[in-house]
């Protein structure tokens, strides 16, 4: 028997919406679990676990050791241990050197 939304009060409609929202969350959780089981089964057919296939990752993230590190491009003249690749936020020592009249070319390694 279909629900006639036109005859329901606003309170009944709000209650129905809450029930639908909860049912939707439950359905998504259930479907994710089924998808995971299917993926585990497919990996097992090839002799792997799902974590083996995903390299222990969630699929989107890379391991830290997989990342390439850019070589430093600039060096702090006052402290040679401080370097910067030229990527990302400028370090304080770089900004200070520029404020004191140094050019970026003078700070290059």
Biopython code that builds the backbone (N, CA, C, O; Angstrom):
import numpy as np
from Bio.PDB.StructureBuilder import StructureBuilder

atoms = [
    (1, "UNK", "N", (0.851, -1.173, 0.000)),
    (1, "UNK", "CA", (0.000, 0.000, 0.000)),
    (1, "UNK", "C", (0.899, 1.239, 0.000)),
    (1, "UNK", "O", (1.688, 1.414, 0.928)),
    (2, "UNK", "N", (0.801, 2.095, -1.007)),
    (2, "UNK", "CA", (1.652, 3.275, -1.082)),
    (2, "UNK", "C", (1.297, 4.303, -0.014)),
    (2, "UNK", "O", (0.162, 4.367, 0.459)),
    (3, "UNK", "N", (2.289, 5.102, 0.354)),
    (3, "UNK", "CA", (2.078, 6.150, 1.348)),
    (3, "UNK", "C", (1.586, 7.397, 0.620)),
    (3, "UNK", "O", (2.174, 7.813, -0.378)),
    (4, "UNK", "N", (0.514, 7.985, 1.122)),
    (4, "UNK", "CA", (-0.003, 9.220, 0.534)),
    (4, "UNK", "C", (0.579, 10.386, 1.317)),
    (4, "UNK", "O", (0.097, 10.728, 2.396)),
    (5, "UNK", "N", (1.617, 10.987, 0.762)),
    (5, "UNK", "CA", (2.303, 12.084, 1.444)),
    (5, "UNK", "C", (1.414, 13.317, 1.579)),
    (5, "UNK", "O", (1.609, 14.118, 2.492)),
    (6, "UNK", "N", (0.476, 13.473, 0.716)),
    (6, "UNK", "CA", (-0.398, 14.656, 0.733)),
    (6, "UNK", "C", (-1.352, 14.679, 1.920)),
    (6, "UNK", "O", (-1.855, 15.741, 2.286)),
    (7, "UNK", "N", (-1.608, 13.527, 2.525)),
    (7, "UNK", "CA", (-2.543, 13.483, 3.658)),
    (7, "UNK", "C", (-1.818, 13.473, 4.991)),
    (7, "UNK", "O", (-2.460, 13.484, 6.041)),
    (8, "UNK", "N", (-0.484, 13.452, 4.970)),
    (8, "UNK", "CA", (0.291, 13.380, 6.210)),
    (8, "UNK", "C", (0.521, 14.778, 6.780)),
    (8, "UNK", "O", (0.629, 15.759, 6.044)),
    (9, "UNK", "N", (0.593, 14.843, 8.123)),
    (9, "UNK", "CA", (0.888, 16.109, 8.784)),
    (9, "UNK", "C", (2.391, 16.382, 8.685)),
    (9, "UNK", "O", (3.178, 15.499, 8.345)),
    (10, "UNK", "N", (2.765, 17.622, 8.991)),
    (10, "UNK", "CA", (4.194, 17.961, 8.943)),
    (10, "UNK", "C", (4.984, 17.119, 9.943)),
    (10, "UNK", "O", (6.119, 16.736, 9.658)),
    (11, "UNK", "N", (4.413, 16.826, 11.095)),
    (11, "UNK", "CA", (5.088, 15.992, 12.101)),
    (11, "UNK", "C", (5.297, 14.585, 11.554)),
    (11, "UNK", "O", (6.378, 14.017, 11.709)),
    (12, "UNK", "N", (4.289, 14.026, 10.927)),
    (12, "UNK", "CA", (4.401, 12.687, 10.352)),
    (12, "UNK", "C", (5.447, 12.660, 9.228)),
    (12, "UNK", "O", (6.205, 11.699, 9.096)),
    (13, "UNK", "N", (5.475, 13.726, 8.425)),
    (13, "UNK", "CA", (6.465, 13.795, 7.350)),
    (13, "UNK", "C", (7.887, 13.907, 7.911)),
    (13, "UNK", "O", (8.807, 13.283, 7.384)),
    (14, "UNK", "N", (8.075, 14.700, 8.979)),
    (14, "UNK", "CA", (9.393, 14.806, 9.622)),
    (14, "UNK", "C", (9.832, 13.461, 10.184)),
    (14, "UNK", "O", (10.992, 13.074, 10.039)),
    (15, "UNK", "N", (8.911, 12.747, 10.825)),
    (15, "UNK", "CA", (9.226, 11.417, 11.355)),
    (15, "UNK", "C", (9.609, 10.464, 10.232)),
    (15, "UNK", "O", (10.553, 9.683, 10.360)),
    (16, "UNK", "N", (8.866, 10.535, 9.127)),
    (16, "UNK", "CA", (9.153, 9.680, 7.977)),
    (16, "UNK", "C", (10.525, 10.006, 7.397)),
    (16, "UNK", "O", (11.276, 9.106, 7.022)),
    (17, "UNK", "N", (10.852, 11.304, 7.325)),
    (17, "UNK", "CA", (12.153, 11.692, 6.799)),
    (17, "UNK", "C", (13.271, 11.134, 7.687)),
    (17, "UNK", "O", (14.283, 10.656, 7.173)),
    (18, "UNK", "N", (13.101, 11.188, 8.995)),
    (18, "UNK", "CA", (14.099, 10.620, 9.906)),
    (18, "UNK", "C", (14.275, 9.125, 9.693)),
    (18, "UNK", "O", (15.395, 8.613, 9.713)),
    (19, "UNK", "N", (13.162, 8.429, 9.488)),
    (19, "UNK", "CA", (13.228, 6.989, 9.241)),
    (19, "UNK", "C", (13.935, 6.696, 7.919)),
    (19, "UNK", "O", (14.725, 5.756, 7.827)),
    (20, "UNK", "N", (13.648, 7.505, 6.893)),
    (20, "UNK", "CA", (14.287, 7.318, 5.587)),
    (20, "UNK", "C", (15.783, 7.592, 5.685)),
    (20, "UNK", "O", (16.585, 6.840, 5.131)),
    (21, "UNK", "N", (16.173, 8.670, 6.391)),
    (21, "UNK", "CA", (17.598, 8.983, 6.558)),
    (21, "UNK", "C", (18.345, 7.838, 7.247)),
    (21, "UNK", "O", (19.444, 7.466, 6.837)),
    (22, "UNK", "N", (17.733, 7.285, 8.298)),
    (22, "UNK", "CA", (18.368, 6.176, 9.016)),
    (22, "UNK", "C", (18.433, 4.935, 8.140)),
    (22, "UNK", "O", (19.446, 4.237, 8.132)),
    (23, "UNK", "N", (17.376, 4.655, 7.411)),
    (23, "UNK", "CA", (17.362, 3.490, 6.528)),
    (23, "UNK", "C", (18.413, 3.644, 5.431)),
    (23, "UNK", "O", (19.040, 2.663, 5.031)),
    (24, "UNK", "N", (18.607, 4.865, 4.946)),
    (24, "UNK", "CA", (19.613, 5.121, 3.921)),
    (24, "UNK", "C", (21.019, 4.886, 4.471)),
    (24, "UNK", "O", (21.847, 4.267, 3.803)),
    (25, "UNK", "N", (21.294, 5.371, 5.677)),
    (25, "UNK", "CA", (22.596, 5.128, 6.305)),
    (25, "UNK", "C", (22.848, 3.637, 6.495)),
    (25, "UNK", "O", (23.945, 3.144, 6.232)),
    (26, "UNK", "N", (21.834, 2.933, 6.948)),
    (26, "UNK", "CA", (21.966, 1.492, 7.152)),
    (26, "UNK", "C", (22.234, 0.772, 5.834)),
    (26, "UNK", "O", (23.056, -0.142, 5.776)),
    (27, "UNK", "N", (21.534, 1.189, 4.772)),
    (27, "UNK", "CA", (21.705, 0.547, 3.464)),
    (27, "UNK", "C", (23.118, 0.788, 2.934)),
    (27, "UNK", "O", (23.728, -0.130, 2.386)),
    (28, "UNK", "N", (23.651, 2.000, 3.086)),
    (28, "UNK", "CA", (25.011, 2.304, 2.626)),
    (28, "UNK", "C", (26.024, 1.462, 3.395)),
    (28, "UNK", "O", (26.945, 0.905, 2.798)),
    (29, "UNK", "N", (25.863, 1.365, 4.709)),
    (29, "UNK", "CA", (26.780, 0.542, 5.517)),
    (29, "UNK", "C", (26.731, -0.914, 5.087)),
    (29, "UNK", "O", (27.766, -1.566, 4.948)),
    (30, "UNK", "N", (25.527, -1.416, 4.880)),
    (30, "UNK", "CA", (25.350, -2.805, 4.466)),
    (30, "UNK", "C", (25.989, -3.050, 3.094)),
    (30, "UNK", "O", (26.651, -4.067, 2.889)),
    (31, "UNK", "N", (25.790, -2.124, 2.166)),
    (31, "UNK", "CA", (26.347, -2.281, 0.823)),
    (31, "UNK", "C", (27.881, -2.187, 0.829)),
    (31, "UNK", "O", (28.548, -2.898, 0.077)),
    (32, "UNK", "N", (28.431, -1.320, 1.666)),
    (32, "UNK", "CA", (29.892, -1.239, 1.783)),
    (32, "UNK", "C", (30.455, -2.554, 2.315)),
    (32, "UNK", "O", (31.475, -3.041, 1.826)),
    (33, "UNK", "N", (29.794, -3.122, 3.308)),
    (33, "UNK", "CA", (30.255, -4.397, 3.865)),
    (33, "UNK", "C", (30.193, -5.498, 2.805)),
    (33, "UNK", "O", (31.095, -6.330, 2.715)),
    (34, "UNK", "N", (29.131, -5.498, 2.011)),
    (34, "UNK", "CA", (29.011, -6.496, 0.941)),
    (34, "UNK", "C", (30.095, -6.294, -0.114)),
    (34, "UNK", "O", (30.656, -7.266, -0.621)),
    (35, "UNK", "N", (30.390, -5.052, -0.443)),
    (35, "UNK", "CA", (31.439, -4.761, -1.433)),
    (35, "UNK", "C", (32.801, -5.205, -0.910)),
    (35, "UNK", "O", (33.607, -5.756, -1.660)),
    (36, "UNK", "N", (33.058, -4.968, 0.368)),
    (36, "UNK", "CA", (34.330, -5.381, 0.955)),
    (36, "UNK", "C", (34.457, -6.903, 0.928)),
    (36, "UNK", "O", (35.515, -7.436, 0.594)),
    (37, "UNK", "N", (33.370, -7.603, 1.281)),
    (37, "UNK", "CA", (33.401, -9.062, 1.248)),
    (37, "UNK", "C", (33.656, -9.575, -0.165)),
    (37, "UNK", "O", (34.406, -10.532, -0.355)),
    (38, "UNK", "N", (33.035, -8.941, -1.154)),
    (38, "UNK", "CA", (33.236, -9.358, -2.547)),
    (38, "UNK", "C", (34.676, -9.101, -2.972)),
    (38, "UNK", "O", (35.266, -9.915, -3.682)),
    (39, "UNK", "N", (35.250, -7.973, -2.542)),
    (39, "UNK", "CA", (36.637, -7.658, -2.887)),
    (39, "UNK", "C", (37.594, -8.634, -2.208)),
    (39, "UNK", "O", (38.571, -9.070, -2.817)),
    (40, "UNK", "N", (37.321, -8.976, -0.953)),
    (40, "UNK", "CA", (38.159, -9.952, -0.248)),
    (40, "UNK", "C", (38.087, -11.318, -0.929)),
    (40, "UNK", "O", (39.100, -12.005, -1.063)),
    (41, "UNK", "N", (36.904, -11.701, -1.352)),
    (41, "UNK", "CA", (36.729, -12.984, -2.039)),
    (41, "UNK", "C", (37.477, -12.987, -3.366)),
    (41, "UNK", "O", (38.136, -13.970, -3.707)),
    (42, "UNK", "N", (37.377, -11.889, -4.118)),
    (42, "UNK", "CA", (38.067, -11.803, -5.409)),
    (42, "UNK", "C", (39.582, -11.855, -5.206)),
    (42, "UNK", "O", (40.275, -12.516, -5.980)),
    (43, "UNK", "N", (40.104, -11.187, -4.201)),
    (43, "UNK", "CA", (41.544, -11.216, -3.931)),
    (43, "UNK", "C", (41.967, -12.621, -3.515)),
    (43, "UNK", "O", (43.026, -13.097, -3.925)),
    (44, "UNK", "N", (41.147, -13.284, -2.705)),
    (44, "UNK", "CA", (41.470, -14.638, -2.243)),
    (44, "UNK", "C", (41.528, -15.623, -3.402)),
    (44, "UNK", "O", (42.302, -16.579, -3.357)),
    (45, "UNK", "N", (40.731, -15.410, -4.433)),
    (45, "UNK", "CA", (40.759, -16.295, -5.598)),
    (45, "UNK", "C", (42.118, -16.267, -6.302)),
    (45, "UNK", "O", (42.491, -17.217, -6.990)),
    (46, "UNK", "N", (42.848, -15.172, -6.123)),
    (46, "UNK", "CA", (44.181, -15.056, -6.701)),
    (46, "UNK", "C", (45.284, -15.332, -5.681)),
    (46, "UNK", "O", (46.470, -15.193, -5.981)),
    (47, "UNK", "N", (44.879, -15.724, -4.472)),
    (47, "UNK", "CA", (45.846, -16.068, -3.441)),
    (47, "UNK", "C", (46.352, -14.891, -2.630)),
    (47, "UNK", "O", (47.412, -14.979, -2.010)),
    (48, "UNK", "N", (45.616, -13.792, -2.625)),
    (48, "UNK", "CA", (46.023, -12.610, -1.881)),
    (48, "UNK", "C", (44.958, -12.239, -0.871)),
    (48, "UNK", "O", (43.798, -12.633, -0.991)),
    (49, "UNK", "N", (45.373, -11.472, 0.132)),
    (49, "UNK", "CA", (44.388, -10.836, 0.996)),
    (49, "UNK", "C", (44.099, -9.461, 0.399)),
    (49, "UNK", "O", (44.857, -8.968, -0.437)),
    (50, "UNK", "N", (43.024, -8.861, 0.824)),
    (50, "UNK", "CA", (42.688, -7.536, 0.316)),
    (50, "UNK", "C", (43.766, -6.531, 0.692)),
    (50, "UNK", "O", (44.092, -5.649, -0.102)),
    (51, "UNK", "N", (44.324, -6.653, 1.890)),
    (51, "UNK", "CA", (45.387, -5.726, 2.293)),
    (51, "UNK", "C", (46.644, -5.931, 1.453)),
    (51, "UNK", "O", (47.379, -4.977, 1.201)),
    (52, "UNK", "N", (46.903, -7.182, 1.012)),
    (52, "UNK", "CA", (48.034, -7.414, 0.101)),
    (52, "UNK", "C", (47.824, -6.653, -1.208)),
    (52, "UNK", "O", (48.746, -6.027, -1.733)),
    (53, "UNK", "N", (46.615, -6.717, -1.715)),
    (53, "UNK", "CA", (46.312, -6.071, -2.985)),
    (53, "UNK", "C", (46.434, -4.555, -2.850)),
    (53, "UNK", "O", (46.918, -3.887, -3.764)),
    (54, "UNK", "N", (46.007, -4.024, -1.740)),
    (54, "UNK", "CA", (46.035, -2.575, -1.526)),
    (54, "UNK", "C", (47.335, -2.112, -0.870)),
    (54, "UNK", "O", (47.451, -0.943, -0.502)),
    (55, "UNK", "N", (48.314, -3.006, -0.718)),
    (55, "UNK", "CA", (49.584, -2.666, -0.061)),
    (55, "UNK", "C", (49.379, -2.119, 1.340)),
    (55, "UNK", "O", (50.129, -1.250, 1.786)),
    (56, "UNK", "N", (48.386, -2.614, 2.023)),
    (56, "UNK", "CA", (48.142, -2.160, 3.383)),
    (56, "UNK", "C", (47.592, -0.751, 3.451)),
    (56, "UNK", "O", (47.588, -0.142, 4.521)),
    (57, "UNK", "N", (47.127, -0.221, 2.331)),
    (57, "UNK", "CA", (46.618, 1.140, 2.273)),
    (57, "UNK", "C", (45.139, 1.107, 1.943)),
    (57, "UNK", "O", (44.584, 0.065, 1.593)),
    (58, "UNK", "N", (44.510, 2.270, 2.061)),
    (58, "UNK", "CA", (43.094, 2.333, 1.710)),
    (58, "UNK", "C", (42.897, 2.616, 0.234)),
    (58, "UNK", "O", (41.777, 2.903, -0.190)),
    (59, "UNK", "N", (43.939, 2.543, -0.548)),
    (59, "UNK", "CA", (43.831, 2.714, -1.978)),
    (59, "UNK", "C", (44.154, 4.113, -2.454)),
    (59, "UNK", "O", (44.643, 4.283, -3.571)),
    (60, "UNK", "N", (43.896, 5.118, -1.641)),
    (60, "UNK", "CA", (44.109, 6.493, -2.086)),
    (60, "UNK", "C", (45.412, 7.071, -1.560)),
    (60, "UNK", "O", (45.972, 7.984, -2.167)),
    (61, "UNK", "N", (45.898, 6.558, -0.449)),
    (61, "UNK", "CA", (47.080, 7.130, 0.182)),
    (61, "UNK", "C", (48.322, 6.344, -0.205)),
    (61, "UNK", "O", (48.278, 5.123, -0.353)),
    (62, "UNK", "N", (49.430, 7.056, -0.368)),
    (62, "UNK", "CA", (50.701, 6.409, -0.650)),
    (62, "UNK", "C", (51.489, 6.299, 0.647)),
    (62, "UNK", "O", (51.305, 7.087, 1.574)),
    (63, "UNK", "N", (52.364, 5.312, 0.693)),
    (63, "UNK", "CA", (53.242, 5.189, 1.842)),
    (63, "UNK", "C", (54.249, 6.324, 1.832)),
    (63, "UNK", "O", (54.577, 6.867, 0.777)),
    (64, "UNK", "N", (54.733, 6.677, 3.004)),
    (64, "UNK", "CA", (55.692, 7.768, 3.119)),
    (64, "UNK", "C", (56.940, 7.464, 2.315)),
    (64, "UNK", "O", (57.481, 8.359, 1.667)),
    (65, "UNK", "N", (57.413, 6.222, 2.339)),
    (65, "UNK", "CA", (58.634, 5.903, 1.606)),
    (65, "UNK", "C", (58.441, 5.924, 0.095)),
    (65, "UNK", "O", (59.422, 5.931, -0.648)),
    (66, "UNK", "N", (57.187, 5.934, -0.377)),
    (66, "UNK", "CA", (56.918, 6.014, -1.803)),
    (66, "UNK", "C", (57.010, 7.447, -2.320)),
    (66, "UNK", "O", (57.096, 7.663, -3.529)),
    (67, "UNK", "N", (56.994, 8.416, -1.429)),
    (67, "UNK", "CA", (57.021, 9.807, -1.850)),
    (67, "UNK", "C", (58.432, 10.206, -2.249)),
    (67, "UNK", "O", (59.412, 9.797, -1.627)),
    (68, "UNK", "N", (58.513, 11.004, -3.286)),
    (68, "UNK", "CA", (59.815, 11.526, -3.680)),
    (68, "UNK", "C", (60.069, 12.825, -2.935)),
    (68, "UNK", "O", (59.151, 13.612, -2.706)),
    (69, "UNK", "N", (61.297, 13.037, -2.567)),
    (69, "UNK", "CA", (61.676, 14.235, -1.839)),
    (69, "UNK", "C", (62.435, 15.142, -2.792)),
    (69, "UNK", "O", (63.397, 14.722, -3.436)),
    (70, "UNK", "N", (61.998, 16.376, -2.874)),
    (70, "UNK", "CA", (62.675, 17.330, -3.742)),
    (70, "UNK", "C", (63.990, 17.753, -3.092)),
    (70, "UNK", "O", (64.056, 17.921, -1.874)),
    (71, "UNK", "N", (65.027, 17.923, -3.894)),
    (71, "UNK", "CA", (66.302, 18.372, -3.332)),
    (71, "UNK", "C", (66.198, 19.839, -2.922)),
    (71, "UNK", "O", (65.412, 20.586, -3.505)),
    (72, "UNK", "N", (66.975, 20.259, -1.932)),
    (72, "UNK", "CA", (66.922, 21.657, -1.516)),
    (72, "UNK", "C", (67.439, 22.578, -2.614)),
    (72, "UNK", "O", (68.372, 22.243, -3.345)),
    (73, "UNK", "N", (66.817, 23.732, -2.710)),
    (73, "UNK", "CA", (67.194, 24.715, -3.720)),
    (73, "UNK", "C", (67.835, 25.942, -3.087)),
    (73, "UNK", "O", (68.641, 26.623, -3.721)),
    (74, "UNK", "N", (67.477, 26.228, -1.830)),
    (74, "UNK", "CA", (67.977, 27.409, -1.132)),
    (74, "UNK", "C", (68.614, 27.008, 0.190)),
    (74, "UNK", "O", (68.207, 26.026, 0.811)),
    (75, "UNK", "N", (69.614, 27.769, 0.619)),
    (75, "UNK", "CA", (70.297, 27.517, 1.886)),
    (75, "UNK", "C", (70.380, 28.819, 2.671)),
    (75, "UNK", "O", (70.627, 29.886, 2.110)),
    (76, "UNK", "N", (70.171, 28.711, 3.980)),
    (76, "UNK", "CA", (70.284, 29.860, 4.870)),
    (76, "UNK", "C", (71.764, 30.213, 5.012)),
    (76, "UNK", "O", (72.546, 29.376, 5.463)),
    (77, "UNK", "N", (72.170, 31.427, 4.640)),
    (77, "UNK", "CA", (73.592, 31.779, 4.743)),
    (77, "UNK", "C", (74.082, 31.830, 6.189)),
    (77, "UNK", "O", (75.271, 31.639, 6.444)),
    (78, "UNK", "N", (73.183, 32.083, 7.132)),
    (78, "UNK", "CA", (73.584, 32.150, 8.543)),
    (78, "UNK", "C", (73.640, 30.776, 9.193)),
    (78, "UNK", "O", (74.361, 30.593, 10.174)),
    (79, "UNK", "N", (72.903, 29.817, 8.677)),
    (79, "UNK", "CA", (72.897, 28.455, 9.209)),
    (79, "UNK", "C", (72.773, 27.482, 8.043)),
    (79, "UNK", "O", (71.660, 27.207, 7.596)),
    (80, "UNK", "N", (73.888, 26.952, 7.539)),
    (80, "UNK", "CA", (73.861, 26.083, 6.360)),
    (80, "UNK", "C", (73.043, 24.805, 6.534)),
    (80, "UNK", "O", (72.735, 24.135, 5.548)),
    (81, "UNK", "N", (72.692, 24.461, 7.760)),
    (81, "UNK", "CA", (71.862, 23.279, 7.985)),
    (81, "UNK", "C", (70.407, 23.522, 7.595)),
    (81, "UNK", "O", (69.652, 22.568, 7.408)),
    (82, "UNK", "N", (70.005, 24.788, 7.471)),
    (82, "UNK", "CA", (68.635, 25.118, 7.111)),
    (82, "UNK", "C", (68.543, 25.287, 5.596)),
    (82, "UNK", "O", (69.205, 26.141, 5.006)),
    (83, "UNK", "N", (67.713, 24.458, 4.988)),
    (83, "UNK", "CA", (67.513, 24.524, 3.546)),
    (83, "UNK", "C", (66.028, 24.547, 3.238)),
    (83, "UNK", "O", (65.186, 24.285, 4.097)),
    (84, "UNK", "N", (65.733, 24.871, 1.982)),
    (84, "UNK", "CA", (64.346, 24.911, 1.531)),
    (84, "UNK", "C", (64.309, 24.486, 0.078)),
    (84, "UNK", "O", (65.184, 24.855, -0.706)),
    (85, "UNK", "N", (63.294, 23.709, -0.286)),
    (85, "UNK", "CA", (63.183, 23.187, -1.648)),
    (85, "UNK", "C", (62.621, 24.212, -2.627)),
    (85, "UNK", "O", (62.720, 24.029, -3.840)),
    (86, "UNK", "N", (62.037, 25.278, -2.115)),
    (86, "UNK", "CA", (61.386, 26.241, -2.976)),
    (86, "UNK", "C", (59.916, 25.927, -3.165)),
    (86, "UNK", "O", (59.213, 26.623, -3.897)),
    (87, "UNK", "N", (59.453, 24.878, -2.504)),
    (87, "UNK", "CA", (58.047, 24.481, -2.575)),
    (87, "UNK", "C", (57.381, 24.746, -1.244)),
    (87, "UNK", "O", (58.015, 24.678, -0.191)),
    (88, "UNK", "N", (56.118, 25.044, -1.300)),
    (88, "UNK", "CA", (55.365, 25.247, -0.065)),
    (88, "UNK", "C", (55.640, 26.613, 0.537)),
    (88, "UNK", "O", (56.111, 27.534, -0.131)),
    (89, "UNK", "N", (55.335, 26.708, 1.806)),
    (89, "UNK", "CA", (55.466, 27.963, 2.524)),
    (89, "UNK", "C", (56.933, 28.349, 2.684)),
    (89, "UNK", "O", (57.778, 27.500, 2.968)),
    (90, "UNK", "N", (57.226, 29.618, 2.501)),
    (90, "UNK", "CA", (58.601, 30.097, 2.652)),
    (90, "UNK", "C", (58.988, 30.058, 4.129)),
    (90, "UNK", "O", (58.221, 30.497, 4.986)),
    (91, "UNK", "N", (60.175, 29.534, 4.426)),
    (91, "UNK", "CA", (60.603, 29.523, 5.834)),
    (91, "UNK", "C", (60.930, 30.936, 6.309)),
    (91, "UNK", "O", (61.209, 31.828, 5.508)),
    (92, "UNK", "N", (60.891, 31.116, 7.603)),
    (92, "UNK", "CA", (61.150, 32.429, 8.193)),
    (92, "UNK", "C", (62.510, 32.986, 7.818)),
    (92, "UNK", "O", (62.630, 34.173, 7.515)),
    (93, "UNK", "N", (63.542, 32.145, 7.835)),
    (93, "UNK", "CA", (64.877, 32.635, 7.510)),
    (93, "UNK", "C", (64.944, 33.155, 6.076)),
    (93, "UNK", "O", (65.692, 34.090, 5.793)),
    (94, "UNK", "N", (64.171, 32.559, 5.169)),
    (94, "UNK", "CA", (64.139, 33.006, 3.776)),
    (94, "UNK", "C", (63.490, 34.386, 3.683)),
    (94, "UNK", "O", (64.014, 35.286, 3.027)),
    (95, "UNK", "N", (62.351, 34.539, 4.343)),
    (95, "UNK", "CA", (61.658, 35.834, 4.359)),
    (95, "UNK", "C", (62.519, 36.909, 5.002)),
    (95, "UNK", "O", (62.571, 38.039, 4.517)),
    (96, "UNK", "N", (63.205, 36.557, 6.109)),
    (96, "UNK", "CA", (64.083, 37.522, 6.781)),
    (96, "UNK", "C", (65.216, 37.961, 5.863)),
    (96, "UNK", "O", (65.549, 39.145, 5.807)),
    (97, "UNK", "N", (65.810, 37.012, 5.144)),
    (97, "UNK", "CA", (66.919, 37.342, 4.240)),
    (97, "UNK", "C", (66.442, 38.273, 3.131)),
    (97, "UNK", "O", (67.139, 39.222, 2.772)),
    (98, "UNK", "N", (65.252, 38.005, 2.586)),
    (98, "UNK", "CA", (64.705, 38.883, 1.547)),
    (98, "UNK", "C", (64.426, 40.271, 2.096)),
    (98, "UNK", "O", (64.673, 41.272, 1.423)),
    (99, "UNK", "N", (63.908, 40.333, 3.328)),
    (99, "UNK", "CA", (63.613, 41.625, 3.959)),
    (99, "UNK", "C", (64.891, 42.417, 4.211)),
    (99, "UNK", "O", (64.865, 43.647, 4.244)),
    (100, "UNK", "N", (66.012, 41.715, 4.391)),
    (100, "UNK", "CA", (67.298, 42.379, 4.648)),
    (100, "UNK", "C", (68.064, 42.665, 3.354)),
    (100, "UNK", "O", (69.244, 43.013, 3.392)),
    (101, "UNK", "N", (67.395, 42.519, 2.222)),
    (101, "UNK", "CA", (67.997, 42.917, 0.955)),
    (101, "UNK", "C", (68.596, 41.807, 0.118)),
    (101, "UNK", "O", (69.099, 42.081, -0.972)),
    (102, "UNK", "N", (68.566, 40.576, 0.572)),
    (102, "UNK", "CA", (69.108, 39.466, -0.230)),
    (102, "UNK", "C", (68.127, 39.124, -1.343)),
    (102, "UNK", "O", (66.919, 39.308, -1.189)),
    (103, "UNK", "N", (68.634, 38.637, -2.441)),
    (103, "UNK", "CA", (67.776, 38.181, -3.529)),
    (103, "UNK", "C", (67.677, 36.660, -3.459)),
    (103, "UNK", "O", (68.564, 36.005, -2.912)),
    (104, "UNK", "N", (66.611, 36.100, -4.008)),
    (104, "UNK", "CA", (66.491, 34.634, -4.003)),
    (104, "UNK", "C", (67.685, 33.957, -4.691)),
    (104, "UNK", "O", (68.100, 32.872, -4.283)),
    (105, "UNK", "N", (68.230, 34.587, -5.721)),
    (105, "UNK", "CA", (69.379, 34.006, -6.435)),
    (105, "UNK", "C", (70.583, 33.884, -5.518)),
    (105, "UNK", "O", (71.358, 32.935, -5.638)),
    (106, "UNK", "N", (70.753, 34.835, -4.600)),
    (106, "UNK", "CA", (71.890, 34.784, -3.681)),
    (106, "UNK", "C", (71.759, 33.646, -2.681)),
    (106, "UNK", "O", (72.762, 33.180, -2.139)),
    (107, "UNK", "N", (70.527, 33.191, -2.428)),
    (107, "UNK", "CA", (70.308, 32.118, -1.463)),
    (107, "UNK", "C", (70.305, 30.733, -2.102)),
    (107, "UNK", "O", (70.238, 29.723, -1.400)),
    (108, "UNK", "N", (70.379, 30.684, -3.433)),
    (108, "UNK", "CA", (70.369, 29.390, -4.105)),
    (108, "UNK", "C", (71.627, 28.605, -3.772)),
    (108, "UNK", "O", (72.695, 29.169, -3.534)),
    (109, "UNK", "N", (71.469, 27.293, -3.763)),
    (109, "UNK", "CA", (72.585, 26.403, -3.479)),
    (109, "UNK", "C", (73.417, 26.244, -4.740)),
    (109, "UNK", "O", (74.419, 25.529, -4.733)),
]
sb = StructureBuilder()
sb.init_structure("model")
sb.init_model(0)
sb.init_chain("A")
sb.init_seg("    ")
for serial, (resi, resn, name, xyz) in enumerate(atoms, 1):
    if name == "N":
        sb.init_residue(resn, " ", resi, " ")
    sb.init_atom(name, np.array(xyz, "f"), 0.0, 1.0, " ", f" {name:<3s}", serial, name[0])
structure = sb.get_structure()
